Amino acid sequence: MPKSKGNAYFIAARQGAEQAAKELNVKLLYDGPTESDPAKQNEIVETWITHGVDAIAAACENREGISTALRNAQQKGIKVITYDADALATRTMTCIGGIITGVQQGVSKKSGKPYAMITLEDLEGSFTMLCMNENHDKFRHLLEANKAMFLVGEVNNDEDRPKIFPTEIMPLDDAPKKYTKQVHLHVSAVHLNDEKLKAIFELVQQFPGKVPLFLRIRHPKNNALISIEVNDRYFVAPSREFQKAINDLLGEETFYAKVDTSLPEPRKRAWEKKERETAMVE
């Protein structure tokens, strides 16, 4: 199953699959959305489960959304592989930005503590976040409908609908400050002079912070980039306002952010901590 049947990459992948099926003397079912559509991918997987196929190979358009459907296939004894883009395994850490479209508050019957079930939407679909225990106390002031949020959390695919258990939640506008490692300004040498340099550094000083700033000067003849790291006097705080101000001064495609894409390890569960402590004692 491709992400979309009209994509040239997946057309080539289909040709290879058909050739392999012929050589192995097996029946190939090839289907997918005409355009990228995570919901349609789920429908196709469920149809294949009903038909009792032996194996499914899928290029995942929405790794959060399709994970449950593929897990259902595995539980039916169907072999599942992914290509081009993977699905999320249980207890995978992820980071996502989205708009809060629903907040359901409740109290756990088991612990008597409050929790919140939050629905968020991004450009690919919707997902559920469960905020409970100390995280509910820590983040509840942020859980308001129609707010844009960025979260880091652990995905649980053990149920019909995947849930994310957050370890970090923040307003979307705060994410650049936390996760940007470097800011690069690409400037053509043709347009660079003393007056322009002075304007750049005056503007930069309006957004002081802790992120290193690099000037990358493009040579007019061969487009080679010469990188210059400025001193810590000109370290910056990345933001949309800063990016807009730079683009207004120097033009579009000037501001580039190098971000930290690493994710924390999933937190140890209570029983895992207990097993580790027992092993250390022994």
N, C-alpha and C positions, 0 to 999 in steps of 0.2 A: 504494500500500500504506500503510494507516494504522498507527499504533502499536497501536490496538485498535479493532475494528469497532463497539463499543458506545458509544464516546465521542461526545458531541454535536457536538464540533468536527469530528470526522472524518466523521460522518454528513452534516453540511452540505458538507464537502469532496467527499464522494462525489456528492452531488446536483449540485454544480457540474461535476464531472468528467463525469458522465453527460450533462449538457446540452452541454458542450463537445464530447464525442465525437459526439453526434447532429449538431451543427452542422458538424463537420469530416468527418462520414461515415467515422469510424474505429471499430474494435472496441475496446471497453474491457474489460480484465480487472481486476476489483476483488477483492482478497483481503487478509486480514491476520489476526492472532491475535484471538480473542474477548476475551482479556485480554492485557495487556502481556506479551510473551514474545519476547525477542531471538532465541532459538534457532528459534522458529517463523518469524520474519521471514526468517532465513537460508534455511530450507527453501523458502519461497515464492519467494525470489529465484532459487535454484538450479533450481526447477521452471520458472520463466519463462525462464531461460537455455536449458533443454532444449527448450522449446516454440519458441524462436527469436523472441521478441517483438522489436519494433522499438525500444521505449523503456520505461524503468522510472522511475516517480516514487515515492519512498519517504520516509516520515517515520521517522527512525531512532530506535528505542528505546534501543539501545546503540551509540553511535557507534564504539567500538573494535571491537565484535564483528561489525558488519555491513559494515565497510569492505572487507574482503577479498572478500566475496561480490559487492559492487557493482563492485569493481575487476575481478573475473572477468567480469562482464557487459560492462564496457567493452572488455575484451580480445577479446570475441566480436563487437565492433562494435555493441553495444547502447548507445543514448543513455541516460545516467543523470542524473536531476536529483533533488534532495532538497527537501523542504518541512517546515516546522514545526521540524525539528531535523536538523542536518547530520551527515554522516559525517566521519571523519577522513581528511584527505589524507596522502600520504606526507610524512614529515618535519614533521609537526605536533607542537608541544609541548603537553603535557597534564599535569594533576596528578590523582592518584588516591590514595585510601586503601583499604586492604584487609588481609586476614589472609593471612600466608604459609602456604600449605598444602603446599608441596613445595620442596625445595632439591636440585638436582642439580649436584654439583661435577665439574669436568673440566679437562683440559689441552688447549690448542689445538695441533693437529698442525702448523699453519702457523708459529705464533710460539713455541710451547713454554711459553706463559704460562698460568696458571690462569684459569678463568672459572667463573661460577655461573649456572645457568638456574633461575630462581625462578618458581613458580606462585603467584599471588595471587588471592584471591576477594573480591568486594564484593557488594553486594545485587543486582547485575544479572547477575553471571556471573564467569568467571575470565579471566585474561589472563597472558601470559608476560613476564617481565623478564629481559634478558640483561645481566649485570654482568661486565665484562672490563677488562683493562688497569689503568690507574690507579684506575678506579672500583671494581674488585674489591678492590684493596688498601685503598682508603679506606672501603668500606662492608661488608666481609666479616664484621666483628664483629656486624653487625645482622641478618645473613641466617640467621635461625633459624625453624624451623617453629612455627606457632601464635602468632607475634608480630604485633601490629597495627602496620602501617607506613603512612607517607605518603610519596609520591614525586613528584618532578617529572622528566619525561623526554621524550625524542623518540620518536614512534611511527614504526615502519617497517612499511608495509603491502605491501612488495614480495613477500612470501612468503605461503604459504597461511594461516598463522596469524600475526596481527600480533604484533610484539614491541615492547617499550618499552626503550629504552636510557636508564638513569637518569643525571641530572646531580645529583640531590639525593635522599637517602633519610634519613628520620628516624623515630623512634618516633611513632606517631599522636598521643600525648599532648603531644609537643613542638611540633606544628604551630600551635596557637593562639598560642603565644608569638612565633613567627616571622612569621606572616602576618596577625595582627590589627593594624589601624591605629588603631582607636578602640574604646573600650568605652562603651556608653550604658546608663544605669540609668533605666528608666521608672518614675516614682513618682507616685501620685495626690496632688494637693494636699490632699485631704481627710484623708489619713492621715499627712501630713508635719507634724512639730512639732520643737521643739528637741531633745527626747529621741531621736526617730527619726534626725534628722540626725547627732547625736553618735554613735549606734550605727553608722550607715553609714560615717562617716569612721574610726571605730575599726576596723571590719572591713576597710576598704580598706587601711589601713596594715599589715595582716597579709600583704598580697600586693603588696609594692613591686615596681616594674618601670619600664619605659620607655614604656608605652602611655598616651596621654592618656585621661582619664576625663571623661565628660559626664553631668551630671544632667539628665534631661528630665522636667520637672514637668508633669503633665496637669491642665488646668483642669477642674473638676468640671461646669461648665455646658455648654461647647461642645467638650470633649475636645481643645482646642488644646494643643500641646506647647510649653513654654518651655524652651529649651536653655541650660544653664549649664556652661561649661568651668571645671573646678577647676584650681588651680595645680599645678606640677610636683611639689609635695610629695606629691600624691596620685596620681601616675602609678602604673600597676598592671602586673602580670604575669598575663595571661589564662591560665586553666586551668580544668579541670572542677571542681576543688575550690573555686576562687573563685566560679564560677557557682553551684554548689550552695549555698555559704554565703550568697550574695546572695539566692537564691530562698527559702532557709529563713528569712531575715530579712524579706524584703519580699513574698514570694509568687511564684508562677510567672509567666512572661512579663514579668519585670523586666529580665533581663540580655540585652543585645543586643550582638553583636560586629560591627563593620564591618571586613571582611577585604580584603586585597590580592589581587585576582583576576588581576593581570597575570602574564604568563608570559615567560620569557626567549626570545630568538631561538635557533633551532637552531644548534648549534656548526658552524663551518666545517669541512668535511672537508679532508683533506690535499691533495687535488688542487685544491680550490677556493682554498686558501691559496696554493698554488704559482702558480695562474693570476693571482691578485691581485698577488702579488709580481712576476711577470713583466710585468704591465701597468704597474706603477709604475716599473719599470726602463726600459721602453720610453718 
